[in-house]
Amino acid sequence: MKTHEEIELSREVEAIQIPSGNLISLPIGTRVMITQALGGTYTVATESGLARISKDNADALGIDLEAEKDKKSAAQQALEGGDLEKAVWEQLKMVFDPEIPVNIVDLGLVYDCSVQEDEGETTVQVKMTLTAPGCGMGPTIAADAQSKILMLEGINHAQVDLVWDPAWNQDMISEEGRMKLGMV
């Protein structure tokens, strides 16, 4: 995959405009530059600003996802070890704010994660926040987290709630996140 190199879209794709969170259409032939490829999504720079493209449209960027399928994720390894809660946390580490190259766990955005089993159904409930209350990408990031959790075998339901108390601050960023952001 070529980051920071100009790519011409091979077909029209739906994308999410950053930071508004609005759905937009990028026409075939649009010139983009991948600025971030994390968690199965691609942040691209276009003439009209940043946009987020899902892995479902990776082919339009010339990316072959088949090569990635053989790699076992940390979440899959945790599942095989029987640790469902750890698997959920690993999945949440695959969710990124498209403007920040650190996952939502290491950013300190996930406040609570609980796994509950009731009558053969497994439900995951997550409470998370955002770096800023006015972030238009909030619903998209929360939906991405829910989607990643539901990808795990054995999870029947997932609920991701955005909360604002306590207010997020930079002290909540993990040591790993600080290193990635050059804050150490």
C-alpha positions as CSV (number, residue, x, y, z in Angstrom):
1,M,0.0,0.0,0.0
2,K,1.2,3.4,-0.9
3,T,0.8,6.1,1.7
4,H,1.5,9.7,0.9
5,E,1.5,8.9,-2.8
6,E,-1.2,10.1,-5.1
7,I,-3.7,7.5,-6.3
8,E,-6.5,7.9,-8.8
9,L,-9.8,6.2,-7.7
10,S,-10.6,3.3,-10.1
11,R,-14.4,3.7,-9.4
12,E,-16.8,6.0,-7.5
13,V,-16.8,5.4,-3.8
14,E,-18.8,6.6,-0.8
15,A,-16.7,8.2,1.9
16,I,-17.2,10.1,5.1
17,Q,-16.1,13.7,5.1
18,I,-13.8,14.7,7.9
19,P,-14.4,16.3,10.4
20,S,-18.2,16.8,9.7
21,G,-19.0,13.1,9.4
22,N,-21.2,13.8,6.3
23,L,-21.5,11.0,3.7
24,I,-20.0,12.1,0.4
25,S,-19.4,10.5,-3.0
26,L,-15.9,10.6,-4.6
27,P,-16.2,10.2,-8.4
28,I,-14.1,7.8,-10.5
29,G,-10.7,9.4,-11.3
30,T,-10.6,11.5,-8.1
31,R,-7.0,12.0,-7.1
32,V,-6.4,11.1,-3.4
33,M,-3.5,10.6,-1.1
34,I,-3.7,8.0,1.7
35,T,-2.7,9.8,4.9
36,Q,-3.6,7.1,7.3
37,A,-4.5,3.4,6.9
38,L,-5.5,2.0,10.3
39,G,-8.2,-0.3,11.6
40,G,-9.4,-1.2,8.1
41,T,-10.2,2.3,7.1
42,Y,-8.3,4.8,5.0
43,T,-8.1,8.5,5.6
44,V,-7.4,10.2,2.3
45,A,-6.6,13.8,1.3
46,T,-8.6,15.1,-1.6
47,E,-8.6,18.6,-3.3
48,S,-11.6,19.4,-1.1
49,G,-10.3,18.1,2.2
50,L,-10.0,14.8,4.2
51,A,-12.3,11.9,3.8
52,R,-12.5,8.4,5.3
53,I,-12.9,5.4,3.0
54,S,-14.0,2.0,4.4
55,K,-12.3,-1.3,3.7
56,D,-15.2,-2.3,1.5
57,N,-13.9,0.3,-1.0
58,A,-10.2,-0.5,-0.7
59,D,-10.1,-2.0,-4.2
60,A,-10.9,1.5,-5.6
61,L,-7.6,2.6,-4.0
62,G,-5.7,-0.4,-5.5
63,I,-5.5,-2.2,-2.2
64,D,-5.7,-6.0,-2.1
65,L,-7.3,-7.1,1.1
66,E,-6.8,-10.8,0.5
67,A,-3.2,-10.6,1.6
68,E,-4.3,-9.3,5.0
69,K,-6.8,-12.2,5.6
70,D,-4.2,-14.7,6.6
71,K,-2.9,-12.7,9.5
72,K,-4.3,-13.7,12.8
73,S,-5.4,-10.7,14.8
74,A,-4.7,-10.3,18.5
75,A,-8.5,-10.4,19.1
76,Q,-8.7,-13.8,17.3
77,Q,-5.9,-15.1,19.4
78,A,-7.6,-14.0,22.6
79,L,-10.9,-15.6,21.4
80,E,-9.1,-18.9,20.8
81,G,-7.7,-18.6,24.4
82,G,-11.2,-18.2,25.7
83,D,-10.9,-14.6,26.9
84,L,-13.9,-12.9,25.3
85,E,-13.4,-9.6,27.2
86,K,-9.8,-9.3,26.1
87,A,-10.9,-10.1,22.5
88,V,-13.3,-7.1,22.7
89,W,-10.6,-4.8,23.9
90,E,-8.3,-6.0,21.1
91,Q,-11.1,-5.2,18.6
92,L,-11.5,-1.8,20.1
93,K,-7.8,-1.2,19.4
94,M,-8.7,-1.5,15.7
95,V,-10.9,1.6,15.9
96,F,-9.2,5.0,15.0
97,D,-10.2,8.6,14.9
98,P,-9.4,9.3,11.2
99,E,-7.4,12.4,12.2
100,I,-5.3,10.8,14.9
101,P,-3.0,7.8,14.3
102,V,-3.7,6.2,17.7
103,N,-6.5,3.8,18.5
104,I,-9.4,4.8,20.8
105,V,-8.2,2.5,23.6
106,D,-4.7,4.0,23.7
107,L,-6.2,7.5,23.3
108,G,-8.1,6.8,26.6
109,L,-11.5,7.3,24.9
110,V,-12.9,3.9,26.1
111,Y,-14.1,4.4,29.7
112,D,-15.9,1.1,30.3
113,C,-16.4,-2.3,28.5
114,S,-18.5,-5.0,29.9
115,V,-19.4,-8.4,28.6
116,Q,-22.7,-10.0,29.8
117,E,-24.2,-13.4,29.1
118,D,-27.9,-13.9,29.6
119,E,-29.9,-16.9,28.4
120,G,-27.3,-17.9,25.8
121,E,-26.9,-14.4,24.4
122,T,-23.7,-12.4,24.8
123,T,-24.0,-8.6,25.0
124,V,-21.1,-6.1,25.0
125,Q,-21.7,-2.6,26.4
126,V,-19.1,0.1,25.9
127,K,-19.0,3.6,27.2
128,M,-16.6,5.9,25.3
129,T,-16.0,9.6,24.8
130,L,-14.3,11.7,22.1
131,T,-11.4,14.2,22.3
132,A,-13.9,17.0,21.7
133,P,-17.7,17.0,22.3
134,G,-18.4,18.8,18.9
135,C,-16.6,16.1,16.8
136,G,-18.8,15.3,13.8
137,M,-17.1,11.9,13.5
138,G,-18.4,10.7,16.9
139,P,-21.3,8.7,15.6
140,T,-19.1,7.2,12.9
141,I,-16.4,6.2,15.4
142,A,-19.0,4.7,17.8
143,A,-20.6,2.7,14.9
144,D,-17.1,1.5,13.8
145,A,-16.5,0.3,17.4
146,Q,-19.9,-1.5,17.4
147,S,-19.2,-3.1,14.1
148,K,-15.7,-4.3,15.1
149,I,-17.2,-5.9,18.3
150,L,-20.0,-7.6,16.4
151,M,-17.3,-9.2,14.1
152,L,-16.2,-11.4,17.0
153,E,-17.7,-14.9,17.1
154,G,-20.1,-15.4,20.0
155,I,-21.1,-11.8,20.4
156,N,-24.9,-11.3,19.8
157,H,-25.3,-7.7,20.6
158,A,-23.1,-4.6,21.1
159,Q,-24.0,-1.2,22.4
160,V,-21.6,1.7,22.2
161,D,-22.6,4.8,24.1
162,L,-20.9,8.2,23.9
163,V,-20.5,9.8,27.3
164,W,-19.0,13.1,28.3
165,D,-18.3,12.5,32.0
166,P,-15.6,12.6,33.0
167,A,-14.3,15.0,30.3
168,W,-11.4,13.5,28.3
169,N,-8.0,15.0,28.7
170,Q,-4.5,14.2,27.4
171,D,-3.5,12.5,30.7
172,M,-5.8,9.6,29.7
173,I,-3.6,8.7,26.7
174,S,-1.6,5.5,27.3
175,E,2.1,5.3,27.3
176,E,2.0,3.6,23.9
177,G,-0.3,6.3,22.6
178,R,2.0,9.0,23.8
179,M,4.9,7.4,22.0
180,K,3.0,7.3,18.8
181,L,2.1,10.9,19.1
182,G,5.6,12.0,20.1
183,M,4.6,13.1,23.5
184,V,7.2,11.2,25.5
